[in-house]
Amino acid sequence: MNWILIFFITIGITGVLLLFNGVKNRSLGLLLFGGGALGAPFLFFSNLGFLLPMIPPTVMGILYLIPKTQNKA
């Protein structure tokens, strides 16, 4: 089996797990990184792989620009 296919299947499974954990814990960071990990194989195989290095800085920028709201209950 092709090693890159195994790698992207692993990345996709990790993305799904991060998404579910982000929904469960209401964590925006986990949701964004999970979505990026889940979308990485699609970007790579659709010849948009040059966008993959932009996923972490985009997530970090979003997390920096959106202020955290805390429940004070």
DSSP file (Angstrom, degrees, kcal/mol; ACC not computed):
  #  RESIDUE AA STRUCTURE BP1 BP2  ACC     N-H-->O    O-->H-N    N-H-->O    O-->H-N    TCO  KAPPA ALPHA  PHI   PSI    X-CA   Y-CA   Z-CA
    1    1 A M              0   0    0      0, 0.0     2,-0.2     0, 0.0     3,-0.0   0.000 360.0 360.0 360.0 148.3    0.0    0.0    0.0
    2    2 A N     >  -     0   0    0      1,-0.1     4,-1.8     2,-0.0     3,-0.3  -0.479 360.0-142.3 -71.0 131.1    1.2    3.5   -0.7
    3    3 A W  H  > S+     0   0    0      1,-0.2     4,-2.3    -2,-0.2    -1,-0.1   0.839  99.5  55.2 -65.9 -34.1    2.7    5.2    2.3
    4    4 A I  H  > S+     0   0    0      2,-0.2     4,-2.2     1,-0.2    -1,-0.2   0.858 106.2  52.3 -69.4 -32.5    1.3    8.6    1.6
    5    5 A L  H  > S+     0   0    0     -3,-0.3     4,-2.0     2,-0.2    -2,-0.2   0.918 110.4  47.5 -66.4 -43.3   -2.2    7.1    1.4
    6    6 A I  H  X S+     0   0    0     -4,-1.8     4,-2.1     2,-0.2    -2,-0.2   0.901 111.3  52.5 -61.9 -41.4   -1.7    5.5    4.9
    7    7 A F  H  X S+     0   0    0     -4,-2.3     4,-2.3     1,-0.2    -2,-0.2   0.923 111.1  45.1 -61.5 -45.7   -0.4    8.8    6.2
    8    8 A F  H  X S+     0   0    0     -4,-2.2     4,-2.2     2,-0.2    -1,-0.2   0.804 109.7  54.5 -74.2 -27.9   -3.4   10.8    5.0
    9    9 A I  H  X S+     0   0    0     -4,-2.0     4,-2.2     2,-0.2    -1,-0.2   0.913 110.6  47.6 -65.5 -41.5   -5.8    8.2    6.3
   10   10 A T  H  X S+     0   0    0     -4,-2.1     4,-2.3     2,-0.2    -2,-0.2   0.907 111.7  49.6 -63.7 -43.0   -4.2    8.6    9.7
   11   11 A I  H  X S+     0   0    0     -4,-2.3     4,-2.3     2,-0.2    -2,-0.2   0.894 110.5  50.9 -64.2 -39.7   -4.3   12.4    9.4
   12   12 A G  H  X S+     0   0    0     -4,-2.2     4,-2.1     2,-0.2    -2,-0.2   0.906 110.3  48.1 -64.3 -42.5   -8.0   12.2    8.5
   13   13 A I  H  X S+     0   0    0     -4,-2.2     4,-2.2     2,-0.2    -2,-0.2   0.903 111.6  50.8 -64.6 -40.6   -8.8   10.0   11.5
   14   14 A T  H  X S+     0   0    0     -4,-2.3     4,-2.5     1,-0.2    -2,-0.2   0.895 108.4  53.0 -62.8 -39.8   -6.9   12.4   13.7
   15   15 A G  H  X S+     0   0    0     -4,-2.3     4,-2.4    22,-0.2    -2,-0.2   0.905 108.4  49.0 -61.8 -42.5   -8.9   15.3   12.3
   16   16 A V  H  X S+     0   0    0     -4,-2.1     4,-2.4     2,-0.2    -1,-0.2   0.919 112.0  49.0 -63.9 -42.9  -12.2   13.6   13.1
   17   17 A L  H  X S+     0   0    0     -4,-2.2     4,-2.3     1,-0.2    -2,-0.2   0.901 111.6  49.0 -64.2 -40.6  -11.1   12.8   16.6
   18   18 A L  H  X S+     0   0    0     -4,-2.5     4,-2.5     2,-0.2    -1,-0.2   0.893 110.5  51.4 -65.5 -39.3   -9.9   16.4   17.1
   19   19 A L  H  X S+     0   0    0     -4,-2.4     4,-2.2     2,-0.2    -2,-0.2   0.937 111.7  45.8 -62.2 -46.6  -13.3   17.7   15.8
   20   20 A F  H  X S+     0   0    0     -4,-2.4     4,-2.3     1,-0.2    -2,-0.2   0.899 114.2  48.6 -64.1 -39.9  -15.3   15.5   18.1
   21   21 A N  H  X S+     0   0    0     -4,-2.3     4,-2.5     2,-0.2    -1,-0.2   0.871 110.4  52.0 -67.8 -36.2  -13.1   16.5   21.1
   22   22 A G  H  X>S+     0   0    0     -4,-2.5     5,-1.9     8,-0.2     4,-0.8   0.877 111.3  46.4 -66.6 -37.9  -13.4   20.2   20.2
   23   23 A V  H  <5S+     0   0    0     -4,-2.2     3,-0.2     3,-0.2    -2,-0.2   0.911 113.8  49.1 -68.2 -41.9  -17.2   19.9   20.1
   24   24 A K  H  <5S+     0   0    0     -4,-2.3    -2,-0.2     1,-0.2    -1,-0.2   0.913 122.1  32.3 -64.3 -43.8  -17.2   18.0   23.3
   25   25 A N  H  <5S-     0   0    0     -4,-2.5    -1,-0.2    -5,-0.1    -2,-0.2   0.444 104.3-125.0 -93.8  -0.9  -15.0   20.5   25.1
   26   26 A R  T  <5 +     0   0    0     -4,-0.8     2,-0.6     1,-0.2    -3,-0.2   0.926  54.2 158.2  54.3  48.7  -16.2   23.6   23.2
   27   27 A S     >< -     0   0    0     -5,-1.9     4,-1.9    -6,-0.2    -1,-0.2  -0.912  34.6-162.9-108.5 117.5  -12.6   24.4   22.2
   28   28 A L  H  > S+     0   0    0     -2,-0.6     4,-2.6     1,-0.2     5,-0.2   0.871  90.5  56.5 -66.2 -36.8  -12.2   26.5   19.1
   29   29 A G  H  > S+     0   0    0      1,-0.2     4,-2.7     2,-0.2     5,-0.3   0.925 108.1  45.9 -62.0 -45.5   -8.6   25.5   18.7
   30   30 A L  H  > S+     0   0    0      1,-0.2     4,-2.4     2,-0.2    -1,-0.2   0.887 112.5  52.2 -65.0 -38.0   -9.4   21.8   18.6
   31   31 A L  H  X S+     0   0    0     -4,-1.9     4,-2.3     2,-0.2    -2,-0.2   0.932 113.0  43.4 -63.1 -45.0  -12.2   22.5   16.1
   32   32 A L  H  X S+     0   0    0     -4,-2.6     4,-2.2     2,-0.2    -2,-0.2   0.919 116.7  45.0 -70.3 -43.2  -10.0   24.5   13.8
   33   33 A F  H  X S+     0   0    0     -4,-2.7     4,-2.5    -5,-0.2    -1,-0.2   0.878 113.6  51.6 -68.0 -35.8   -7.0   22.2   13.9
   34   34 A G  H  X S+     0   0    0     -4,-2.4     4,-2.4    -5,-0.3    -2,-0.2   0.906 110.2  48.4 -64.7 -41.6   -9.4   19.2   13.5
   35   35 A G  H  X S+     0   0    0     -4,-2.3     4,-2.0    -5,-0.2    -2,-0.2   0.883 112.5  49.1 -64.9 -38.2  -10.9   20.8   10.5
   36   36 A G  H  X S+     0   0    0     -4,-2.2     4,-1.1     2,-0.2    -2,-0.2   0.901 112.6  46.9 -66.9 -41.0   -7.5   21.5    9.0
   37   37 A A  H  < S+     0   0    0     -4,-2.5   -22,-0.2     1,-0.2    -2,-0.2   0.871 113.7  48.6 -68.7 -35.9   -6.3   18.0    9.6
   38   38 A L  H  < S+     0   0    0     -4,-2.4     4,-0.4   -23,-0.2    -2,-0.2   0.854 114.9  45.2 -71.1 -33.7   -9.5   16.6    8.1
   39   39 A G  H  X S+     0   0    0     -4,-2.0     4,-2.4    -5,-0.2     5,-0.2   0.608  90.8  86.3 -84.3 -12.4   -9.2   18.9    5.1
   40   40 A A  H  X S+     0   0    0     -4,-1.1     4,-2.5     1,-0.2     5,-0.2   0.904  88.3  48.1 -58.9 -46.4   -5.5   18.2    4.5
   41   41 A P  H  > S+     0   0    0      0, 0.0     4,-2.5     0, 0.0    -1,-0.2   0.895 112.4  50.3 -62.6 -36.4   -6.0   15.1    2.4
   42   42 A F  H  > S+     0   0    0     -4,-0.4     4,-1.0     2,-0.2     6,-0.2   0.905 111.9  47.3 -67.5 -40.4   -8.5   16.8    0.2
   43   43 A L  H  <>S+     0   0    0     -4,-2.4     5,-2.5     2,-0.2     3,-0.3   0.916 113.5  48.7 -64.4 -42.3   -6.3   19.8   -0.3
   44   44 A F  H ><5S+     0   0    0     -4,-2.5     3,-1.1     1,-0.2     5,-0.4   0.924 113.7  44.0 -65.5 -45.3   -3.3   17.6   -1.1
   45   45 A F  H 3<5S+     0   0    0     -4,-2.5    -1,-0.2     1,-0.3    -2,-0.2   0.586 108.6  58.3 -81.7  -8.2   -5.1   15.4   -3.6
   46   46 A S  T 3<5S-     0   0    0     -4,-1.0    -1,-0.3    -3,-0.3    -2,-0.2   0.084 118.7-105.9-103.5  23.3   -6.9   18.3   -5.3
   47   47 A N  T < 5S+     0   0    0     -3,-1.1     3,-0.2     1,-0.1    -3,-0.2   0.734  96.7 109.0  59.8  27.1   -3.5   20.0   -6.2
   48   48 A L    > < +     0   0    0     -5,-2.5     3,-2.0    -6,-0.2     4,-0.2  -0.022  32.6 122.6-112.6  27.0   -4.0   22.6   -3.5
   49   49 A G  G >   +     0   0    0     -5,-0.4     3,-1.4     1,-0.3    -5,-0.2   0.691  57.9  74.7 -63.1 -19.4   -1.3   21.1   -1.3
   50   50 A F  G 3  S+     0   0    0      1,-0.3    -1,-0.3    -3,-0.2     4,-0.1   0.679  89.4  61.0 -68.2 -14.2    0.6   24.4   -1.3
   51   51 A L  G X  S+     0   0    0     -3,-2.0     3,-1.4     1,-0.2     4,-0.3   0.594  79.5  87.9 -84.6 -11.6   -2.0   25.7    1.1
   52   52 A L  G X  S+     0   0    0     -3,-1.4     3,-1.5     1,-0.3    -1,-0.2   0.867  82.0  55.3 -59.7 -40.3   -1.2   23.1    3.8
   53   53 A P  G 3  S+     0   0    0      0, 0.0    -1,-0.3     0, 0.0    -2,-0.1   0.670 100.9  62.7 -68.0 -11.2    1.5   25.2    5.5
   54   54 A M  G <> S+     0   0    0     -3,-1.4     4,-1.7     1,-0.2    -2,-0.2   0.550  81.8  81.6 -88.1  -6.9   -1.0   28.0    5.9
   55   55 A I  H <> S+     0   0    0     -3,-1.5     4,-2.4    -4,-0.3     5,-0.2   0.964  92.0  44.3 -66.1 -52.8   -3.3   26.0    8.2
   56   56 A P  H  > S+     0   0    0      0, 0.0     4,-2.6     0, 0.0     5,-0.2   0.925 115.1  46.9 -62.2 -44.1   -1.5   26.4   11.5
   57   57 A P  H  > S+     0   0    0      0, 0.0     4,-2.3     0, 0.0    -2,-0.2   0.884 112.7  51.1 -64.7 -33.2   -0.8   30.2   11.1
   58   58 A T  H  X S+     0   0    0     -4,-1.7     4,-2.4     2,-0.2     5,-0.2   0.925 111.7  46.4 -65.8 -43.9   -4.4   30.7   10.1
   59   59 A V  H  X S+     0   0    0     -4,-2.4     4,-2.5     2,-0.2     5,-0.2   0.927 113.4  48.8 -63.6 -44.7   -5.7   28.9   13.1
   60   60 A M  H  X S+     0   0    0     -4,-2.6     4,-1.8     1,-0.2    -1,-0.2   0.879 111.3  50.7 -64.7 -37.2   -3.3   30.7   15.4
   61   61 A G  H  X S+     0   0    0     -4,-2.3     4,-2.4    -5,-0.2    -1,-0.2   0.914 110.7  48.3 -65.1 -43.2   -4.4   34.1   13.9
   62   62 A I  H  X S+     0   0    0     -4,-2.4     4,-2.1     1,-0.2    -2,-0.2   0.919 112.1  49.2 -62.8 -43.6   -8.0   33.3   14.4
   63   63 A L  H  < S+     0   0    0     -4,-2.5    -1,-0.2     1,-0.2    -2,-0.2   0.835 113.3  47.8 -65.8 -31.8   -7.5   32.2   18.0
   64   64 A Y  H  < S+     0   0    0     -4,-1.8    -2,-0.2    -5,-0.2    -1,-0.2   0.873 114.5  44.5 -75.5 -37.5   -5.5   35.4   18.6
   65   65 A L  H  < S+     0   0    0     -4,-2.4    -2,-0.2    -5,-0.1    -1,-0.2   0.782 100.9  72.1 -81.2 -27.0   -8.0   37.8   17.0
   66   66 A I  S  < S-     0   0    0     -4,-2.1    -1,-0.1    -5,-0.2     2,-0.1  -0.799  84.1-134.4 -91.5 116.6  -11.1   36.2   18.6
   67   67 A P        -     0   0    0      0, 0.0     2,-0.3     0, 0.0    -2,-0.1  -0.379  21.2-112.5 -69.9 147.0  -11.3   37.1   22.3
   68   68 A K        -     0   0    0     -2,-0.1     2,-0.5    -5,-0.1    -5,-0.0  -0.603  25.3-151.5 -79.9 136.3  -12.1   34.4   24.7
   69   69 A T        -     0   0    0     -2,-0.3     2,-0.4     2,-0.0    -1,-0.0  -0.932   9.5-158.8-108.7 130.6  -15.4   34.6   26.5
   70   70 A Q        -     0   0    0     -2,-0.5     2,-0.5     2,-0.0    -2,-0.0  -0.884  18.7-123.3-110.9 138.2  -15.7   33.0   29.9
   71   71 A N        -     0   0    0     -2,-0.4     2,-0.4     1,-0.1    -2,-0.0  -0.688  19.6-165.5 -78.6 123.1  -18.9   32.0   31.5
   72   72 A K              0   0    0     -2,-0.5    -1,-0.1     1,-0.2    -2,-0.0  -0.421 360.0 360.0-105.9  56.0  -19.1   33.8   34.9
   73   73 A A              0   0    0     -2,-0.4    -1,-0.2     0, 0.0    -2,-0.0   0.407 360.0 360.0-110.4 360.0  -21.9   31.7   36.3
